[in-house]
Amino acid sequence: MTSIVIIGAGTFGLSTALQLLRKGEKNVTIIDPYETPSPLSAGNDVNKILQSSVEEKFYSELALKSLDLWQNDPVFKPALHETGILYTTEKDFAYFKERKQFLDEKAIQYRSLKDQLDFTKLIPSVDDGSDQSKRFQKWEGLYQQEKCGWVYAAEVLRLIATEVKRLGGKFVRDAVDEILYDEKDNSVVGVRTYSGEIFHSNKVVVAAGAQSYRLLDFEGQLLAKCWTVSHIRLSPEQAEKLREIPVVLSLDHGFFFEPDSNNDLKICNEFPGYINWDDTIKESVPVYKNLIPKEAETYTRLFLKKFSLSFPINLLA
Ligand SMILES: Cc1cc2nc3c(=O)[nH]c(=O)nc-3n(C[C@H](O)[C@H](O)[C@H](O)COP(=O)(O)OP(=O)(O)OC[C@H]3O[C@@H](n4cnc5c(N)ncnc54)[C@H](O)[C@@H]3O)c2cc1C
């Protein structure tokens, strides 16, 4: 029975709290400056891809283990949308080989897509007037039909927070300023928050996401990066055409999801990520913006055009 402080009630902080409480820990305190879901949490989003076959086998195995929770645990289950994922590329076809081997090994259902028709059936055009003949020429794809899709990430944060409270986890609305150490042996003894309160504990879990660098020296192992996310509000007719499509993950351009309940289509363009380098502290310092750079908008539009999903309207954010 340890006293544990978790810094950050985002994706990792909340799931860590839940697992600790389910394993019988009684003294778990989660500190976050915001109500769940925090606007600072990368997990505060309508949809996130849930993959179970990624580049590294280790992570694929881990994802498959977690799938049992998503499919059967009452806390996670309501957030799962097992729509499948369509992986596509116009060039790096070798990429699919390893993925297929893994899917074969695990007897997971998938289809190889080579035919233009295969693609057009899965991703209908929202524009009836456009020329369909040029869509998806010379494309290859792999459609993993099960054990993957997307999750309603913000909702599952809310569901976990409710369960954590029910199991006796204590939430504190504050931001941690400093981790405290014993002067004699340098062991962790607790944290101090910005409001000056001290929380004593035997263990501290740092789960402050992109802000974690403020609290601990990660010796160059962490780098805060920003990815651009855009939304386009579709008409009800357009949204209906894309309802229940698989997640589309283009290795060359980015990814998008079926429209959400507001008929917003969310698109992330494939990009190595922006950093905000501060040379004095040698760190990338997170900034939060409701704007995307012009170049990101250009690539996002190009990406949509590839799928004949271009819209003559502004991106929302
Ligand atoms: C645009 C984008 C798209 C993504 N898409 C996917 C995807 O499709 N699938 C997928 O699996 N992953 C995706 N990810 C990654 C995923 O969102 C993150 O890996 C995950 O949310 C990180 O969780 P975390 O707990 O580390 O941080 P976060 O969820 O960001 O949580 C950090 C928490 O710490 C709190 N905090 C910050 N500072 C302090 C402080 N000083 N004291 C106390 N609390 C503090 C914040 O309020 C926040 O609640 C995406 C990420 C981004 C940015």
The ligand as an SDF file (V2000), in Angstrom:
LIG
                    3D

 53 58  0  0  0  0  0  0  0  0999 V2000
   -2.9200   15.5160  -33.5030 C   0  0  0  0  0  0  0  0  0  0  0  0
   -2.6850   14.2220  -32.7850 C   0  0  0  0  0  0  0  0  0  0  0  0
   -3.2320   13.0630  -33.3080 C   0  0  0  0  0  0  0  0  0  0  0  0
   -3.0200   11.8650  -32.6470 C   0  0  0  0  0  0  0  0  0  0  0  0
   -3.6070   10.7480  -33.1440 N   0  0  0  0  0  0  0  0  0  0  0  0
   -3.4960    9.5790  -32.4750 C   0  0  0  0  0  0  0  0  0  0  0  0
   -4.1880    8.4320  -32.9290 C   0  0  0  0  0  0  0  0  0  0  0  0
   -4.9180    8.4890  -33.9430 O   0  0  0  0  0  0  0  0  0  0  0  0
   -4.0630    7.2840  -32.2000 N   0  0  0  0  0  0  0  0  0  0  0  0
   -3.2810    7.2210  -31.0690 C   0  0  0  0  0  0  0  0  0  0  0  0
   -3.2010    6.1500  -30.4450 O   0  0  0  0  0  0  0  0  0  0  0  0
   -2.6110    8.2930  -30.6110 N   0  0  0  0  0  0  0  0  0  0  0  0
   -2.7140    9.4720  -31.2860 C   0  0  0  0  0  0  0  0  0  0  0  0
   -2.0740   10.5780  -30.8120 N   0  0  0  0  0  0  0  0  0  0  0  0
   -1.2130   10.4380  -29.6170 C   0  0  0  0  0  0  0  0  0  0  0  0
   -2.0060   10.4310  -28.3120 C   0  0  0  0  0  0  0  0  0  0  0  0
   -2.9920   11.4340  -28.3250 O   0  0  0  0  0  0  0  0  0  0  0  0
   -1.0050   10.6750  -27.1790 C   0  0  0  0  0  0  0  0  0  0  0  0
    0.0080    9.6950  -27.2290 O   0  0  0  0  0  0  0  0  0  0  0  0
   -1.6360   10.5960  -25.8070 C   0  0  0  0  0  0  0  0  0  0  0  0
   -2.8360   11.3380  -25.7110 O   0  0  0  0  0  0  0  0  0  0  0  0
   -0.6140   11.1260  -24.8090 C   0  0  0  0  0  0  0  0  0  0  0  0
   -1.1090   10.9310  -23.5150 O   0  0  0  0  0  0  0  0  0  0  0  0
   -0.3710   11.5690  -22.2530 P   0  0  0  0  0  0  0  0  0  0  0  0
   -1.0880   11.0770  -21.0550 O   0  0  0  0  0  0  0  0  0  0  0  0
    1.0900   11.3480  -22.3600 O   0  0  0  0  0  0  0  0  0  0  0  0
   -0.5600   13.1410  -22.4210 O   0  0  0  0  0  0  0  0  0  0  0  0
   -1.9190   14.0030  -22.4760 P   0  0  0  0  0  0  0  0  0  0  0  0
   -3.1090   13.1700  -22.8350 O   0  0  0  0  0  0  0  0  0  0  0  0
   -1.5980   15.1720  -23.3370 O   0  0  0  0  0  0  0  0  0  0  0  0
   -2.1160   14.4500  -20.9770 O   0  0  0  0  0  0  0  0  0  0  0  0
   -1.2830   15.3380  -20.2970 C   0  0  0  0  0  0  0  0  0  0  0  0
   -2.0740   15.8700  -19.1110 C   0  0  0  0  0  0  0  0  0  0  0  0
   -1.1630   16.5510  -18.2320 O   0  0  0  0  0  0  0  0  0  0  0  0
   -1.8030   17.7050  -17.7220 C   0  0  0  0  0  0  0  0  0  0  0  0
   -0.7190   18.6030  -17.2660 N   0  0  0  0  0  0  0  0  0  0  0  0
    0.1280   19.3390  -18.0110 C   0  0  0  0  0  0  0  0  0  0  0  0
    0.9860   19.9930  -17.2240 N   0  0  0  0  0  0  0  0  0  0  0  0
    0.6730   19.6580  -15.9380 C   0  0  0  0  0  0  0  0  0  0  0  0
    1.1970   19.9980  -14.6660 C   0  0  0  0  0  0  0  0  0  0  0  0
    2.2520   20.8200  -14.5330 N   0  0  0  0  0  0  0  0  0  0  0  0
    0.6330   19.4580  -13.5610 N   0  0  0  0  0  0  0  0  0  0  0  0
   -0.4230   18.6150  -13.6610 C   0  0  0  0  0  0  0  0  0  0  0  0
   -0.9520   18.2560  -14.8360 N   0  0  0  0  0  0  0  0  0  0  0  0
   -0.4120   18.7650  -15.9620 C   0  0  0  0  0  0  0  0  0  0  0  0
   -2.6370   18.2200  -18.8870 C   0  0  0  0  0  0  0  0  0  0  0  0
   -3.6900   19.0670  -18.4480 O   0  0  0  0  0  0  0  0  0  0  0  0
   -3.1490   16.9020  -19.4900 C   0  0  0  0  0  0  0  0  0  0  0  0
   -4.3860   16.5160  -18.9290 O   0  0  0  0  0  0  0  0  0  0  0  0
   -2.2460   11.8100  -31.4460 C   0  0  0  0  0  0  0  0  0  0  0  0
   -1.6980   12.9820  -30.9290 C   0  0  0  0  0  0  0  0  0  0  0  0
   -1.9170   14.1710  -31.5880 C   0  0  0  0  0  0  0  0  0  0  0  0
   -1.3160   15.4300  -30.9970 C   0  0  0  0  0  0  0  0  0  0  0  0
  1  2  1  0
  2  3  1  0
  2 52  2  0
  3  4  2  0
  4  5  1  0
  4 50  1  0
  5  6  2  0
  6  7  1  0
  6 13  1  0
  7  8  2  0
  7  9  1  0
  9 10  1  0
 10 11  2  0
 10 12  1  0
 12 13  2  0
 13 14  1  0
 14 15  1  0
 14 50  1  0
 15 16  1  0
 16 17  1  0
 16 18  1  0
 18 19  1  0
 18 20  1  0
 20 21  1  0
 20 22  1  0
 22 23  1  0
 23 24  1  0
 24 25  2  0
 24 26  1  0
 24 27  1  0
 27 28  1  0
 28 29  2  0
 28 30  1  0
 28 31  1  0
 31 32  1  0
 32 33  1  0
 33 34  1  0
 33 48  1  0
 34 35  1  0
 35 36  1  0
 35 46  1  0
 36 37  1  0
 36 45  1  0
 37 38  2  0
 38 39  1  0
 39 40  1  0
 39 45  2  0
 40 41  1  0
 40 42  2  0
 42 43  1  0
 43 44  2  0
 44 45  1  0
 46 47  1  0
 46 48  1  0
 48 49  1  0
 50 51  2  0
 51 52  1  0
 52 53  1  0
M  END
$$$$
